[in-house]
Amino acid sequence: MELTIDVPSGFDATALVLPKATSTLPGLTQYRYSITLLDGTTMTGVAKPGDTITQTKDSPMRTVKLYPNMLASGAYTDRAESCTTLVSDNADCAGKSKMYLQGSLAAKYDDGTPVKGGDMIKTLFTITIPSVRMKDPQPGELVTFTQTVSNTQQVVLEEQLVAAAGTWGQQGSDKQPGLKNAGLLSTMVSVSGNPTTPYIYEPIFYYVLPCGTVYNNDPLTWPNSHGGVTGDPEVTTFQADDGRQVVKIDYTGTGYKYYTQTGATNAVYLNNEPDAISGTYPWQICMVSPTTKIDTKADPATPPADTTYVQGADKDVYLVGQGTWTINAAKETRTTELSQGNAADMFESHTTSNDLSAMNSLDAYNDDPTLMRFAVSVSNNESQPLQHIREFVAIPKSTGDSTFALNLTGPVTFDNLNGSGTSLPSYTVRYSTQPVAFTTALGSEPSTDGYVEAADVKEWSAIQSLVIEMDTLPAATVMGRFILNCSDETLYQDAQKSVALETGLYAQKTDGSAMQPLVITKSDKGVATISVTGQSTVIARLHWQVDGVDHYAALDDLTHSYANNLDEFPALGLDYPIHTRAACPQRTRR
């Protein structure tokens, strides 16, 4: 038996990999070979199954003849498509029981003419069995059995390479609000498109999460990898203009080629927010790929309608895929709390604030690190309305080794989670300079004596409690978030401390009977907290304005570092001494 490979001009074949020994190739123990190179050199020898026969001179293979010692009836190798036929380094073929040539596209054909994009290159594979002779019925002669197959490949220039990617989302059977690790979103191998490369060079992915969810902030699950190399993208989050959280997975500057075939994943797990509203919500995964073109079902030239999903990018933007996410709330009445420290771009149960500077860049914080926010929501998911609703909130005022106090900076604001077109019950928020005395006794509620509306508040920092009042809350209704805008005036001394919000919901049922009070204390599972991160002991805080814009900085006597470069301060004619520890000399900067 003779196997012949005619290698086309334009393909610099440098090696031939033989099928490894398997039970599907019984009795095959060796191959005699004769390989002719372009310069006329002939290579001969004997190789074993699984060997790689490499060119002996710097000249490409042009004709390969193999003579296996045995090819039993029914013998077969792995299928050709068991490894990628896309532009690759053949890594997918390693370890397979198959025969394949290794090499690269030549710059010129054997006659010296250049290889151009769009050219077609054909490889021929012929099997001949001289020992099998049969009579041809037409000429009436004995002939040798011969069969030839071919493979034609089109030359694609690097700038013409097109990749394809897909997406998938997964949720468990539990779709309750407040569920941690409620499901995941991920990229995956594309099941459509016509890719010519399995790689995307330094892409940026934007996972636009569905309403009512947030990223759990764990490292990527099943991070993209190939050939023993795992990508190391920068993973950050931000809030789009419509309030949805976006997880940005950025490979820029890493040199990594994102792999799109089997195992092409980058999964992020999501938490359902405690005050999420029942419904089905869309999610999208977009990509910015400046180098590699992407073949998708969507129009690749059209960025998403909300360009804040991709931070304003308007070139090389692709919609990789999309789907839906479902929230199913239990039939119960709930009060929920959320927090947003200066390092959080979304409201969550537990967030952090940085002790030196605001990290989330949200407009509400105006770069003032002392600002923090809590949110309270009331949900009536039962079949009957509630009446005489009173939601009391205690402003955290206690201080100590592990906790700190907050001041309101102004009136409570409201965020309608249901959408601007949804009609909700009217409400009133009143404030008191006295603390609230929560009670869990059925039929009892704190007194509202002395509570006043916002117009009558003289000093917001003096407010110690507030009450949100509604006459009725219809069945299957979630009131949006009542947002407490607060400030930690001692932030620079509060590293490693935390603060918790205490609330109590009191209401009556339709028949006038009292609902069991729902009180959340500091030790409860559902309490919202903000923890201040950092190790510094700040001795001074600086505040100045440039062109009407507020700027803030802090001086730290442990690290001698600054939130901003003091050389950029306006010339105020003041010295800011840094009182260092005894081991350090005292320094002065203007």
C-alpha positions as CSV (number, residue, x, y, z in Angstrom):
1,M,0.0,0.0,0.0
2,E,1.2,3.5,-0.9
3,L,0.0,6.8,0.6
4,T,1.0,9.9,-1.4
5,I,0.6,13.5,-0.4
6,D,1.1,16.2,-3.0
7,V,2.0,19.4,-1.1
8,P,1.0,22.5,-3.1
9,S,3.3,25.3,-4.1
10,G,2.7,28.1,-1.5
11,F,2.6,25.9,1.5
12,D,6.0,25.6,3.3
13,A,5.5,22.1,4.8
14,T,8.2,21.5,7.4
15,A,7.0,18.2,9.1
16,L,4.6,15.3,8.9
17,V,2.9,13.9,12.0
18,L,1.9,10.3,11.8
19,P,-1.1,8.7,13.5
20,K,-0.3,7.4,17.0
21,A,-0.8,3.7,17.6
22,T,-4.4,2.8,18.7
23,S,-6.7,-0.2,18.7
24,T,-8.3,1.3,15.6
25,L,-5.1,0.7,13.6
26,P,-4.3,-2.9,14.6
27,G,-1.0,-4.4,13.4
28,L,0.3,-1.0,12.1
29,T,3.8,-0.8,13.6
30,Q,5.9,1.2,11.1
31,Y,6.0,3.3,8.0
32,R,8.6,3.4,5.3
33,Y,8.8,6.9,3.8
34,S,10.2,8.7,0.9
35,I,9.9,12.5,1.0
36,T,11.0,14.9,-1.8
37,L,11.8,18.5,-0.9
38,L,11.4,21.5,-3.2
39,D,15.2,21.6,-3.9
40,G,15.1,17.9,-5.1
41,T,16.5,16.4,-1.9
42,T,14.9,13.0,-1.1
43,M,14.5,11.9,2.5
44,T,14.0,8.2,3.2
45,G,13.7,6.1,6.4
46,V,11.4,4.2,8.7
47,A,9.1,5.8,11.3
48,K,6.9,4.5,14.1
49,P,3.2,5.5,14.7
50,G,3.0,8.9,16.4
51,D,6.4,10.0,15.1
52,T,7.0,13.4,13.6
53,I,9.1,13.4,10.4
54,T,10.9,16.8,10.1
55,Q,12.6,18.2,7.0
56,T,16.4,17.7,6.9
57,K,17.1,20.9,5.0
58,D,15.6,24.3,4.8
59,S,13.4,23.4,1.9
60,P,9.7,22.6,2.1
61,M,8.3,19.2,1.5
62,R,6.6,18.7,-1.9
63,T,5.9,15.0,-2.3
64,V,5.4,12.6,0.6
65,K,5.1,8.8,0.0
66,L,4.4,6.5,2.9
67,Y,4.3,2.7,3.0
68,P,2.6,1.3,6.1
69,N,3.4,-2.3,7.0
70,M,-0.3,-3.0,7.6
71,L,-3.7,-1.4,7.1
72,A,-6.3,-3.9,8.3
73,S,-9.8,-4.1,7.0
74,G,-11.9,-1.5,8.9
75,A,-8.9,0.4,10.3
76,Y,-9.4,4.1,10.7
77,T,-7.9,7.3,12.3
78,D,-9.5,10.2,14.1
79,R,-11.7,12.3,11.9
80,A,-10.1,15.4,10.3
81,E,-12.5,17.8,12.1
82,S,-11.5,16.5,15.5
83,C,-9.1,19.3,15.6
84,T,-9.6,22.8,14.2
85,T,-9.1,23.5,10.5
86,L,-8.9,27.2,11.3
87,V,-5.7,29.2,11.2
88,S,-3.9,27.9,14.3
89,D,-0.6,26.4,15.6
90,N,-2.0,22.9,15.3
91,A,-2.2,22.7,19.1
92,D,-5.6,21.2,18.9
93,C,-4.3,18.3,16.8
94,A,-1.7,17.2,19.4
95,G,-2.3,13.7,20.7
96,K,-4.8,12.8,18.1
97,S,-4.5,9.6,16.0
98,K,-4.4,11.3,12.7
99,M,-2.0,12.3,9.9
100,Y,-1.3,16.0,9.3
101,L,1.3,18.3,7.8
102,Q,2.8,21.1,9.8
103,G,4.2,24.3,8.3
104,S,3.2,27.8,7.2
105,L,2.0,29.8,4.3
106,A,4.8,30.8,2.0
107,A,5.4,34.4,1.0
108,K,5.9,33.3,-2.6
109,Y,5.0,30.3,-4.8
110,D,7.7,28.0,-6.1
111,D,8.0,30.0,-9.3
112,G,8.6,33.2,-7.4
113,T,5.2,34.9,-7.8
114,P,3.8,36.3,-4.6
115,V,1.0,34.6,-2.6
116,K,-2.0,36.9,-2.4
117,G,-5.1,37.0,-0.3
118,G,-7.9,35.1,-1.9
119,D,-5.7,32.6,-3.6
120,M,-6.8,28.9,-3.5
121,I,-4.2,26.2,-2.5
122,K,-5.1,22.5,-3.1
123,T,-3.5,19.6,-1.3
124,L,-3.9,16.1,-2.8
125,F,-4.0,12.8,-0.8
126,T,-3.9,9.5,-2.8
127,I,-4.1,5.9,-1.6
128,T,-2.9,3.2,-4.0
129,I,-3.1,-0.6,-3.4
130,P,-1.1,-2.4,-6.1
131,S,-2.0,-5.8,-4.8
132,V,-5.7,-5.2,-5.4
133,R,-6.3,-5.5,-9.1
134,M,-9.7,-5.6,-10.8
135,K,-10.9,-5.7,-14.3
136,D,-12.1,-2.4,-15.7
137,P,-15.4,-3.3,-17.6
138,Q,-14.8,-0.6,-20.3
139,P,-11.3,-1.3,-21.6
140,G,-11.3,-4.8,-20.3
141,E,-7.9,-4.4,-18.6
142,L,-6.7,-5.1,-15.0
143,V,-6.3,-1.9,-13.0
144,T,-4.8,-1.0,-9.6
145,F,-7.1,0.4,-6.9
146,T,-6.4,4.1,-6.5
147,Q,-8.4,6.9,-4.8
148,T,-7.6,10.6,-4.5
149,V,-9.1,13.2,-2.2
150,S,-8.3,16.9,-2.1
151,N,-8.5,19.8,0.3
152,T,-8.7,23.4,-1.0
153,Q,-7.8,26.2,1.3
154,Q,-8.2,29.9,0.7
155,V,-5.4,32.3,1.6
156,V,-6.6,34.8,4.2
157,L,-4.4,37.8,5.1
158,E,-4.0,38.6,8.8
159,E,-6.1,41.8,8.5
160,Q,-8.9,39.7,6.9
161,L,-9.1,37.1,9.6
162,V,-12.6,36.7,11.1
163,A,-13.4,35.1,14.5
164,A,-16.7,34.1,16.0
165,A,-17.8,33.8,19.6
166,G,-21.0,32.9,21.4
167,T,-22.6,33.4,24.8
168,W,-24.7,31.5,27.3
169,G,-26.5,32.2,30.5
170,Q,-27.6,29.8,33.2
171,Q,-29.8,30.1,36.3
172,G,-30.8,27.5,38.9
173,S,-34.4,26.6,39.8
174,D,-34.3,29.2,42.7
175,K,-34.8,32.6,41.3
176,Q,-35.6,34.5,44.5
177,P,-34.5,38.1,45.2
178,G,-31.4,38.2,47.4
179,L,-30.0,34.8,46.1
180,K,-26.2,34.7,46.1
181,N,-24.6,33.0,43.0
182,A,-28.0,32.9,41.4
183,G,-26.5,32.0,38.0
184,L,-23.9,33.0,35.5
185,L,-23.2,34.7,32.2
186,S,-20.3,33.5,30.0
187,T,-18.8,33.5,26.5
188,M,-18.6,30.2,24.7
189,V,-17.7,28.6,21.3
190,S,-19.9,30.0,18.5
191,V,-22.4,27.7,16.9
192,S,-22.8,30.0,13.9
193,G,-20.8,32.3,11.7
194,N,-17.9,31.5,9.3
195,P,-14.7,32.1,11.2
196,T,-11.2,31.9,9.7
197,T,-9.3,32.1,13.0
198,P,-9.9,30.8,16.5
199,Y,-8.3,33.8,18.1
200,I,-9.3,37.3,19.0
201,Y,-6.4,39.6,19.8
202,E,-6.7,41.6,23.0
203,P,-10.6,42.0,23.0
204,I,-12.6,43.9,25.6
205,F,-15.8,42.3,26.7
206,Y,-18.7,44.1,28.3
207,Y,-21.2,41.9,30.2
208,V,-24.3,44.0,30.6
209,L,-26.1,42.4,33.6
210,P,-29.8,42.1,33.8
211,C,-31.8,44.5,36.0
212,G,-32.0,43.3,39.6
213,T,-28.6,41.6,39.6
214,V,-25.0,42.5,40.5
215,Y,-21.6,40.7,39.9
216,N,-20.5,38.7,42.9
217,N,-17.0,40.0,42.5
218,D,-15.4,36.5,42.5
219,P,-12.5,35.8,40.1
220,L,-13.6,34.7,36.6
221,T,-14.9,31.1,36.6
222,W,-13.3,28.9,33.9
223,P,-11.1,31.8,32.6
224,N,-10.2,31.6,28.9
225,S,-7.1,29.6,28.2
226,H,-5.4,27.6,25.4
227,G,-2.2,25.7,25.0
228,G,-1.3,26.0,28.7
229,V,-1.7,29.8,28.7
230,T,-4.5,31.5,30.7
231,G,-5.4,35.0,29.9
232,D,-5.1,37.6,32.7
233,P,-7.5,40.4,31.9
234,E,-8.3,43.4,34.0
235,V,-11.8,42.9,35.4
236,T,-13.7,46.0,36.6
237,T,-17.3,47.1,37.0
238,F,-19.3,50.3,36.3
239,Q,-22.9,51.4,36.2
240,A,-24.5,52.2,32.8
241,D,-26.9,55.2,32.4
242,D,-29.9,52.9,32.8
243,G,-28.7,51.7,36.2
244,R,-27.6,48.3,35.1
245,Q,-24.1,47.0,36.2
246,V,-21.6,46.2,33.5
247,V,-18.6,43.9,34.0
248,K,-15.7,44.9,31.9
249,I,-13.1,42.2,31.0
250,D,-10.2,43.9,29.3
251,Y,-7.3,42.1,27.6
252,T,-5.8,45.4,26.3
253,G,-2.0,45.4,26.6
254,T,-1.7,41.7,27.6
255,G,-0.7,40.3,24.2
256,Y,-3.3,37.6,24.8
257,K,-5.2,35.9,21.9
258,Y,-8.6,35.1,23.2
259,Y,-9.4,31.5,22.2
260,T,-12.9,30.9,20.7
261,Q,-13.1,27.2,20.2
262,T,-13.8,24.4,22.8
263,G,-13.5,25.8,26.3
264,A,-13.9,29.4,25.1
265,T,-15.3,30.6,28.4
266,N,-15.1,33.5,30.8
267,A,-17.9,33.1,33.3
268,V,-19.1,35.6,35.9
269,Y,-21.6,34.7,38.7
270,L,-24.4,37.0,39.6
271,N,-26.3,37.8,42.8
272,N,-29.9,38.7,42.7
273,E,-30.4,41.9,44.5
274,P,-32.6,41.7,47.7
275,D,-35.1,44.2,46.3
276,A,-35.2,42.8,42.8
277,I,-38.7,42.9,41.2
278,S,-40.3,39.8,39.8
279,G,-39.9,39.7,36.0
280,T,-37.8,38.6,33.0
281,Y,-35.0,41.0,32.1
282,P,-32.6,41.1,29.1
283,W,-28.8,40.7,29.3
284,Q,-26.2,41.3,26.6
285,I,-22.5,40.6,26.1
286,C,-20.8,43.1,23.8
287,M,-17.2,43.2,22.6
288,V,-14.8,45.8,21.3
289,S,-12.2,44.2,19.0
290,P,-10.0,46.7,17.2
291,T,-7.8,44.1,15.6
292,T,-9.8,41.0,14.8
293,K,-13.1,41.2,12.9
294,I,-16.0,39.3,14.4
295,D,-18.7,37.3,12.6
296,T,-21.9,37.7,14.5
297,K,-25.6,37.5,13.7
298,A,-26.0,41.2,14.7
299,D,-24.8,44.1,12.5
300,P,-21.2,44.5,13.7
301,A,-21.2,48.2,12.7
302,T,-24.0,49.1,15.1
303,P,-23.0,49.8,18.8
304,P,-25.8,49.2,21.4
305,A,-28.5,51.8,21.6
306,D,-27.2,52.7,25.1
307,T,-23.5,53.4,24.4
308,T,-22.7,53.7,28.1
309,Y,-22.8,49.8,28.0
310,V,-19.5,50.0,26.2
311,Q,-18.2,53.3,27.7
312,G,-19.0,55.3,24.6
313,A,-17.1,53.1,22.1
314,D,-18.5,53.6,18.6
315,K,-15.9,51.6,16.5
316,D,-15.3,47.9,16.3
317,V,-18.2,47.2,18.6
318,Y,-20.0,43.8,18.4
319,L,-23.0,42.3,20.1
320,V,-21.7,38.8,20.9
321,G,-24.9,37.5,22.3
322,Q,-27.9,38.1,24.5
323,G,-30.5,36.4,26.6
324,T,-32.9,36.8,29.5
325,W,-32.8,36.5,33.3
326,T,-35.8,35.7,35.5
327,I,-36.6,36.9,39.1
328,N,-39.4,35.2,41.0
329,A,-40.2,36.7,44.4
330,A,-42.0,34.8,47.1
331,K,-45.5,35.7,48.0
332,E,-44.6,37.7,51.1
333,T,-44.0,41.2,52.5
334,R,-40.4,42.2,52.7
335,T,-38.3,45.2,53.8
336,T,-34.8,45.3,52.3
337,E,-31.7,47.3,52.9
338,L,-28.8,48.0,50.6
339,S,-25.6,50.1,50.8
340,Q,-23.3,51.9,48.5
341,G,-19.9,52.9,49.9
342,N,-17.6,55.1,47.8
343,A,-15.9,52.0,46.3
344,A,-19.2,50.5,45.0
345,D,-20.8,51.3,41.7
346,M,-24.0,49.5,42.6
347,F,-26.2,49.1,45.7
348,E,-25.5,45.8,47.4
349,S,-26.0,44.3,50.8
350,H,-22.4,44.8,51.9
351,T,-20.1,47.4,50.3
352,T,-16.9,49.2,51.1
353,S,-15.5,52.7,51.2
354,N,-11.9,53.7,50.6
355,D,-10.5,55.8,53.4
356,L,-8.7,58.2,51.1
357,S,-10.6,58.7,47.9
358,A,-13.9,57.9,46.1
359,M,-13.4,54.9,43.9
360,N,-16.7,54.5,42.0
361,S,-16.7,57.8,39.9
362,L,-20.4,58.1,40.2
363,D,-21.9,61.6,39.8
364,A,-23.7,61.3,43.1
365,Y,-20.3,61.2,45.0
366,N,-18.8,64.2,43.2
367,D,-15.3,62.7,44.1
368,D,-16.1,63.3,47.8
369,P,-14.9,60.2,49.6
370,T,-16.9,60.9,52.7
371,L,-20.2,60.4,51.0
372,M,-22.0,57.0,51.4
373,R,-25.5,55.9,50.6
374,F,-28.0,53.4,52.0
375,A,-31.3,52.4,50.4
376,V,-34.5,51.0,51.8
377,S,-37.3,49.3,49.9
378,V,-40.7,47.8,50.8
379,S,-42.2,44.9,48.8
380,N,-45.7,43.6,49.1
381,N,-45.7,40.4,47.1
382,E,-48.9,39.1,48.7
383,S,-52.4,39.0,47.2
384,Q,-53.8,41.7,49.5
385,P,-52.8,45.4,49.9
386,L,-51.2,46.8,53.0
387,Q,-52.4,49.8,54.9
388,H,-50.9,52.4,57.2
389,I,-47.3,51.6,56.3
390,R,-44.5,53.1,58.4
391,E,-40.9,52.3,57.6
392,F,-38.6,53.6,60.4
393,V,-34.9,54.1,59.8
394,A,-32.2,54.7,62.4
395,I,-29.3,56.9,61.2
396,P,-26.1,55.2,62.5
397,K,-24.8,57.5,65.2
398,S,-22.8,55.2,67.5
399,T,-19.0,55.4,67.5
400,G,-16.3,53.1,68.8
401,D,-13.3,50.9,68.0
402,S,-15.2,49.1,65.2
403,T,-18.0,51.4,64.2
404,F,-18.5,55.1,63.1
405,A,-21.3,57.6,62.8
406,L,-23.0,59.0,59.7
407,N,-24.8,62.3,59.0
408,L,-27.6,62.8,56.6
409,T,-26.5,65.4,54.0
410,G,-30.0,66.2,52.8
411,P,-33.5,64.7,52.3
412,V,-34.2,61.2,51.2
413,T,-34.3,60.7,47.4
414,F,-36.3,58.1,45.5
415,D,-35.4,55.7,42.7
416,N,-38.4,54.0,41.0
417,L,-37.1,50.5,40.2
418,N,-40.3,49.8,38.3
419,G,-39.6,52.3,35.6
420,S,-40.6,55.9,35.2
421,G,-43.9,55.0,33.6
422,T,-45.1,53.0,36.6
423,S,-47.6,54.5,39.0
424,L,-46.8,54.0,42.7
425,P,-48.5,55.1,45.9
426,S,-47.7,58.5,47.3
427,Y,-45.4,58.7,50.3
428,T,-44.1,61.1,52.9
429,V,-40.7,61.2,54.6
430,R,-40.4,62.9,58.0
431,Y,-37.3,63.3,60.1
432,S,-36.5,63.5,63.8
433,T,-33.5,64.6,65.9
434,Q,-34.3,61.8,68.3
435,P,-33.4,58.1,68.0
436,V,-36.2,55.6,67.1
437,A,-37.2,52.9,69.6
438,F,-37.9,49.8,67.6
439,T,-40.4,47.3,68.8
440,T,-41.3,43.8,67.6
441,A,-44.5,43.5,69.6
442,L,-47.5,42.8,67.5
443,G,-49.8,45.8,67.2
444,S,-47.1,48.3,68.5
445,E,-45.0,50.7,66.5
446,P,-42.6,53.6,67.4
447,S,-44.1,57.0,68.0
448,T,-44.0,59.6,65.2
449,D,-44.2,62.5,67.6
450,G,-41.7,65.2,66.8
451,Y,-41.0,64.1,63.2
452,V,-41.0,66.9,60.7
453,E,-40.9,67.1,56.9
454,A,-37.7,68.1,55.0
455,A,-38.6,71.8,54.7
456,D,-38.6,72.1,58.5
457,V,-35.2,70.4,59.1
458,K,-32.8,73.0,60.4
459,E,-29.6,70.9,60.5
460,W,-29.3,67.6,58.6
461,S,-26.4,66.3,60.6
462,A,-28.6,66.4,63.7
463,I,-31.2,64.0,62.3
464,Q,-31.1,60.6,64.1
465,S,-34.1,58.8,62.6
466,L,-36.7,59.1,59.8
467,V,-40.0,57.5,58.9
468,I,-41.4,56.7,55.4
469,E,-45.2,56.8,55.5
470,M,-47.7,55.4,53.0
471,D,-51.4,55.1,53.3
472,T,-51.5,51.9,51.2
473,L,-49.2,49.6,49.3
474,P,-51.2,47.5,46.7
475,A,-50.7,43.8,46.3
476,A,-47.8,42.6,44.1
477,T,-46.1,46.0,44.4
478,V,-42.5,46.9,45.1
479,M,-41.8,50.4,46.1
480,G,-38.5,51.7,44.7
481,R,-35.5,52.6,46.7
482,F,-35.6,55.3,49.3
483,I,-32.0,56.5,49.3
484,L,-30.3,58.0,52.3
485,N,-27.5,60.3,51.3
486,C,-25.0,60.3,54.2
487,S,-21.5,61.5,55.0
488,D,-18.8,60.1,57.3
489,E,-17.1,63.2,58.6
490,T,-14.4,61.1,60.3
491,L,-13.7,58.8,57.3
492,Y,-10.0,59.4,57.4
493,Q,-9.9,57.9,60.9
494,D,-12.3,55.1,60.3
495,A,-10.2,52.5,58.4
496,Q,-11.1,49.0,59.4
497,K,-14.4,50.1,60.9
498,S,-18.0,49.4,59.6
499,V,-21.5,50.8,59.9
500,A,-24.9,49.0,59.8
501,L,-28.4,50.3,59.1
502,E,-31.3,49.4,61.4
503,T,-34.9,49.6,60.1
504,G,-38.4,48.5,61.1
505,L,-41.5,48.0,58.9
506,Y,-44.9,48.4,60.5
507,A,-48.3,48.0,58.7
508,Q,-51.8,46.8,58.8
509,K,-53.6,44.2,56.8
510,T,-56.8,44.9,54.8
511,D,-59.0,43.8,57.7
512,G,-57.2,46.4,60.0
513,S,-55.3,43.8,62.0
514,A,-51.6,44.5,62.6
515,M,-48.9,42.9,60.5
516,Q,-46.0,41.3,62.5
517,P,-43.3,44.0,62.5
518,L,-40.3,43.4,60.4
519,V,-37.3,44.8,62.2
520,I,-33.7,44.5,60.9
521,T,-31.0,45.0,63.6
522,K,-27.2,45.1,63.3
523,S,-26.9,41.4,64.0
524,D,-29.5,40.3,61.5
525,K,-28.6,38.5,58.3
526,G,-30.4,41.0,56.1
527,V,-28.7,44.1,57.5
528,A,-26.8,46.4,55.1
529,T,-23.3,47.4,55.9
530,I,-20.5,49.7,54.7
531,S,-16.9,48.8,55.7
532,V,-14.0,51.3,55.4
533,T,-10.9,49.8,53.8
534,G,-7.4,51.0,54.2
535,Q,-4.6,51.2,56.8
536,S,-3.9,54.9,57.1
537,T,-4.3,57.3,59.9
538,V,-5.1,60.5,58.2
539,I,-4.2,63.7,60.0
540,A,-5.6,66.3,57.6
541,R,-8.2,66.6,54.8
542,L,-7.8,69.2,52.1
543,H,-10.6,70.6,50.0
544,W,-10.2,73.2,47.2
545,Q,-11.9,74.3,44.0
546,V,-10.6,74.8,40.5
547,D,-13.0,76.4,38.0
548,G,-15.9,75.6,40.4
549,V,-15.0,71.9,40.6
550,D,-14.5,70.4,44.1
551,H,-11.2,68.5,44.8
552,Y,-10.3,66.5,47.9
553,A,-7.1,65.1,49.2
554,A,-5.8,63.5,52.4
555,L,-2.5,63.5,54.2
556,D,-1.5,60.2,55.8
557,D,1.1,60.1,58.6
558,L,1.7,56.4,58.2
559,T,2.5,56.2,54.5
560,H,3.3,59.8,53.7
561,S,1.1,59.4,50.6
562,Y,-1.6,61.6,49.2
563,A,-4.9,61.1,47.5
564,N,-3.8,63.8,45.0
565,N,-0.4,65.3,44.1
566,L,0.2,68.3,46.3
567,D,2.3,69.9,43.5
568,E,-1.0,70.4,41.7
569,F,-2.6,72.3,44.6
570,P,-3.4,76.0,43.9
571,A,-1.0,78.4,45.5
572,L,-2.9,79.1,48.8
573,G,0.1,80.5,50.7
574,L,-0.3,77.8,53.3
575,D,2.0,75.1,54.6
576,Y,0.7,71.6,55.3
577,P,3.0,70.0,57.9
578,I,3.1,66.2,57.9
579,H,3.5,65.0,61.5
580,T,5.5,61.8,61.1
581,R,6.4,59.1,63.6
582,A,9.6,59.5,65.6
583,A,11.7,57.5,63.1
584,C,10.9,59.8,60.3
585,P,12.1,63.5,59.9
586,Q,9.4,66.1,59.7
587,R,8.7,67.4,56.2
588,T,6.7,70.4,54.9
589,R,5.1,70.7,51.5
590,R,3.4,73.7,50.0
